[in-house]
Amino acid sequence: MKKRCALCLGVILVLLGQPAVWAETTSAQSVRIAIVNVATLLDNAPQSKAADAKLKVDFVPREKKLDAEQNAIQQLEDELASRNEAGSLPEEEKVQRQRELRDLQRKYTREMEDFREEVRTARDAAIDALQAGIIQAIGEVREQEKIDLVLRESNYIVASDRIDITNKVMQHLEQKFQAQTALVVPVPAAAPTPAK
């Protein structure tokens, strides 16, 4: 009966101008599905920690400089206020110092906005690169493990630990990081031994 229905369907498709494609399946093919926790990888991958360290190296000195400028402005404000309350500040000097203080505050505000924008841009670029690297690593692990479908942690409700490949991807990322670091870090040459 099944063959007869399939034949009828094939004839109808041919009459409609559609190619008839069918195959008898004698054995079911298994589909391998896995899950991965991308948030864990983003937080704990060595590439993530290296990106954080690079951002700190790039921006912490400038942040400290801006903090020092803010402290200096605060000291000037306090000094101006105390001298003004004591009445030891002539009006002309008071106006001049207030103007200088406003100029310093405006300059500081501009520098701080520029700094925040640069940090945001650098952080976004680092996150984009990190996400691309993680997606590539997931794809490489998927190929190695012959997995048909990988779901992100937010795309399922419940899953078995047996199909979670987060640790495998983390190990893959660690291996790639170590290989990359080995290429970048020069090995110090051995010191020559003194002649006797």
C-alpha angles and dihedrals in degrees: 000000000000092000090049092052091047090050091049091049090049092051092049092050092049090049089051091051095251120131112249112228122173138142135190110240113210098172128033116237115227119234117214116215127183138178130217132194102224093181091060090049092049091051100041109028113116088233088061093051091047091051090051091050091049091050090051092049090048099045112022095079091053091046090054090050090052090048089053090050090050091050091049091051090049091051090050090050091050092047092048092048094048094047090046092051091047090052092231094121119090114225094245093052091045092055091046093050093046089052091049090048092051090049091051091048092050091048091049092049092052092047091048092050091049091048093050091048092050091048091048092049093047092046092049091049091049092049092048091051091046093050091049090051092049093049089050091050091049089052092049092050089046090055094045092049093041092235118169100201133019119194126200118237091255094054099068138049104212131004139170120254086232091075097041108112096178093111092048091051090047090053090048091051091049091051091049091048092050091048091048092046091050089056094048103042111075115224111235114244117247113260113249114254114242116251117245 
